[in-house]
């Protein structure tokens, strides 16, 4: 048995490393490790102190990551920081007094990590920011020399990465001396710099590091100048990761690191690397079986044809059970196999599912209560990744849509399959069978901007020799040319109509912030009559009411009694899923449906709208006398802080009732729904709950009071999800590998031998003992693709504490006399917006800068008890803060007032985080600096991402700064998204004229346009759609691009495939090509026109050299290319125009 070993640190004769999310210690020669921790939360990044007596590490024992310290031999750990943000240990100071760590705390923008340091003694709390700017690693040399790493993360997560965020090393030869970048031309990703030299027995000072410039991550060293680069390890399979150095007992320097799942030691003086043999004997408790709530892992559900039972998949397992009674039967293998899309077949006895039991997705048929036969697994039909499955109501046949935009038919009886269609430009979203099972309707994307509906008649035998060969040939019919988007076709149960949704209502709405229009309600349900003589169902006809009353009376006579027995025929409706021959056959088995006749000639001209207001609609389903849909609303894309968290996020389930000629509400807050095959029962999902009701019911007749049989809510607690993590992790890794194989944007996998990658990484699953280790393995496996956007996130981690820190967005510093935490500053931000300003900035809060904070909720603070320590688990809560005035106050008679020492209590609501406030302060500062440096001639805006937030920030700055002569557009740290084209379009507007009014002055045309030069700022942390914006900005000639080369990740993703525990892995599917550089923005980035990097020395001197250069360049361009000026010249004068003289002829008037 072997474990999964990570993050080693070495000192003296011991190695400390992480496994199973805890710390372990082992002798340098290997053997049996000693477990040092058994913490509530996960532990990462241990570092032994220079003398080997203590360990610093990152832990989540109170929910958020922070720095802890403990004795190297074990014992209780002490928390040193209360930042509650992403962080990683970096180094101990040589004297052991300080622990340096990398953190995103107090950073206003995404992607910015800086160095902080904290005193290693918990008796005195001191945290300081190291004023060297962005950094992710640090190493110390003699006489204050240091090596600084930027972007030096984990190269194994994106192997062979060469983009703008590749690791960079900066070296200062002595304390206070200038930094110089080393190895700038090395074509590799650098990480983990360590300074080891003469003081440790080497002949000279050297910088050790990880680099993959030779194809695989290995350990190298060079002189502090960057010369004499030498390789010390020779890994060709797994990257060397997270090295840390120390001194053994005789003073020799060694480096410990991990590769794959093993620990390695590099003896620097002997230049030899060996693997540490670990005798692993852990009980590995996180591999033990556990149980999970079904409601949190629902995937899909399908009603029995008669509505009394459900087939359901949850966490990759398939179940069948009666709605409100009986046992819950699990289908198939209980562990290590995934089942998806379970669906009842037409006989109501069997269930077809998609399974990966064979290592690839195949169909398998189950009869609940019976042992599966080998023949039930349909191994011969390889259909790729199934997206949806549709059961034929008349024969044993299914339709399958897949990830390749294909539609397949598969006959379960003779095991034949047929490719019916492939959508050229998008997924097939929905398909539906006609009641007789002969016709299939689906939507497809014939162009990039349209969806159309197509019908297919499968080949069937024809009785009485109506056709010469005894069969009706297949036929494909298009339902006309769509205006825009036609989708979700559904057949009427009686074969009269085909219902569908369509976006064709172009009724624009004016934007109230900018000059723009949009189409927020473009959809409406429609139907097409399948027979030419079928009348319009929306026009009432004579005698219709009488016919409906007769039908209702007939239905009343056949209504089942309370015991579930039909009064008319005695057929039992009791719930059964045991698969026995005694189970009641469904009507689909007993009767042959009437053939559906479709008159294809002129079918596109028989489209009729449902008489309902246009809006947003999702999904369709049809019963005999009604049609169901979800009516949604246009919602804000960002969370409104004033909305209650209980605000429903689902849609309203409505039913159009033909006899009433209007829709009625069935249920609210619904996310999905479906009907039973007999169209008499409806299943809908609301959040994490499922409900089965009669299709004829509506909101007025439903109740939430009483037993499940009364309310219709399914008791999902009847399903007990038994999970064996090792089997689940093995299945998950295989599925993640298949998803990349099947969905990566090019079938050649960019030249990577993906099968070999699988064979190399799959055996390591057996060594996993925690969910965090699975994540690490998945990241590294997907990193072999050498491509952007190969992510893994989410999933079922070991539950731990969740005690977030209440934030005050303020700066405090300890003051000894008089004692207290002095309030030095706070963030003003947007005082009208929650979470975008410090609570101290609010009106009526009686505090001043210089006041001393002495208590939090009545508990005293001290030098070792900072305010944040007392704000743990108080995020978003009201707290009472005790302050003493910081300034001396004198009385009117010039005597010292006794009131000076009086405690004042201030009640504020803490923030849940300070990122938005920090961001607003950073943007405001940059804008003010630009205004000051340009005498108000230049405007400034920042775009944090290319999503809704970035779109909002762009317009806040763009519209607010248009009155200035030029504009600086700051793309630095842009997190990507998808709106770059919308923003570039606005920046590309050029003024060609002006609009003069008598009282309102002059406005340019186009009005929302920049009058003068535009300069854009970008950097290595601008990526994805930020890459695209930066490159397009240059390509479109919009202005000068200044900064550093961008991230280089432009292969887009569509996160939609969840693994069984909720993990989402992303597959690079949409690769970007530019007309000037082709594919090469990926894994390179785009170069600026003017390269400016903010060096550690710039930051130390508080100088934003990039912004300074942008201002200078914009002013230069403004001088060379002044904005278009309004030069009206002579105003129009109409006084000399010909005038009509009364009483004259036309000839006389002309004279």
Helices and strands as residue ranges (DSSP letters): E 6-11, E 14-19, E 22-27, E 31-32, E 34-35, E 43-48, E 54-59, E 66-71, E 78-79, E 87-92, E 98-103, E 114-119, E 127-134, E 137-140, G 142-144, E 146-150, G 155-157, E 168-172, E 179-182, E 191-196, G 198-200, E 206-211, E 218-223, E 230-231, E 241-247, E 253-259, E 262-267, E 272-275, E 278-279, G 285-287, E 290-292, G 294-297, E 298-303, E 309-314, E 317-322, E 328-331, E 339-344, E 350-355, E 362-367, G 374-376, E 377-378, E 386-391, E 397-402, E 406-411, E 417-422, E 431-433, E 439-447, E 450-457, E 460-461, G 463-465, E 471-472, E 475-478, E 485-491, E 497-503, E 509-510, E 517-518, E 523-529, H 544-557, H 587-590, G 603-605, E 607-609, E 616-622, E 626-632, E 651-657, E 662-670, E 672-675, E 681-686, E 689-694, G 699-701, H 708-711, G 716-718, E 721-723, H 725-743, G 749-751, H 754-761, G 762-767, H 771-783, E 792-793, E 810-815, E 820-826, G 839-841, E 852-856, E 859-860, H 867-870, E 878-884, G 898-901, E 903-909, H 915-933, E 938-942, H 948-961, E 966-970, H 980-987, E 993-996, E 1002-1005, E 1014-1018, H 1025-1035, E 1040-1043, E 1051-1052, E 1064-1065, E 1070-1071, E 1090-1091, H 1096-1100, H 1105-1120, H 1146-1150
